[in-house]
Amino acid sequence: MASVPAATVTFTMAVANIDYLSGLGSTHTYFEVAGVAITRADILASLGLGIDLIMIFSALAMYEWAR
């Protein structure tokens, strides 16, 4: 039963983190990949998402390790 609220909180944190970090970046284009401009905001948002995913998977790994 606790997995639904935990997933909701995690999803909300991920969205807030991506929104905050993408707001810090500039709109200056650093490079293009397949015709898509990559800006500092995109890079920071990707790093924020990566950090959130690491937090989720590390919690799941600790849970599995403890079992």
N, C-alpha and C positions, 0 to 999 in steps of 0.2 A: 504493500500500500504506500510505502514511503517513496517509491520510485517515481510516481507521477509528480508530486510536488518538487522533488529533487530535479527532475528533468525540466520542469517549468522554470525553476530558479536558474538552472544552468543555461537554458536557452535565453532567458532574459539577460543574464550576465553577458553572454556572448554577443547578443545584439547591441547592448549598451556599450560594450568594449569596442566593437567594430565601429559603431557610430562616433564614439568619442575620438578614437585614434584616426579615423578618416577625416575628421574635422580639423585635426592638427596639421595635416599635410597641405602642401601647396598644390596648385593645379598645373604646375610646370611639368611638361612631359620629359621624362628621363630617357625612355626608349620605347620602341613599339614592338609588340609581339603579335604576329599574324594580323597586322593592321589595327590592333587595339593599343591605344596610348596608355602607358603605365606611368602613373604619377606618384609622388611621395605619399599622397593620401591612400592610394591603392596598396602601396608597400606596407604602410603602417597598419592598415586594416587587415592585411594578410598575416602580419606578425601577431596582431591581437587575436585573430581567429586561431592561429597555431598555438598560442599560449593557452587559450581556452580549451582546445582539444587535448593538449598535454595534461592539463588539470583534470579533465574528465577521465582520460585513460589511466592516469596514475592512480586516481581513486579506485577505479575498477580493478586495476592490477593489485592494489593493496588488499582489496576485498577478496580477490581470488587467492592471493598468497596466504591470507589469514585462514581461509577455509582449509 
